[in-house]
Amino acid sequence: QLLDLSENRLQELPRDAFRGLTAKTKAAPQPTALRLRPAGPRP
C-alpha cells in the first residue's frame, strides 16, 4: 500500500515538479532513488 501511495503522490505532482524530481533522482545517488520508489513486489 505504501508503494501505491507514493505513486499516487507522484501522479498528483505537476509535470514541472515531476521533471525536477526526475532530474534530482538522476543526479542523486541510488539510495535516494530507492527512497522515492520503495523496493517491493508490484501488484
Buried (B, 14 or more C-beta within 10 A) or exposed (E): EEBEEBEEEBEEEEEEEEEEBEEEBEEEEEEEEEEBEEEEEEE
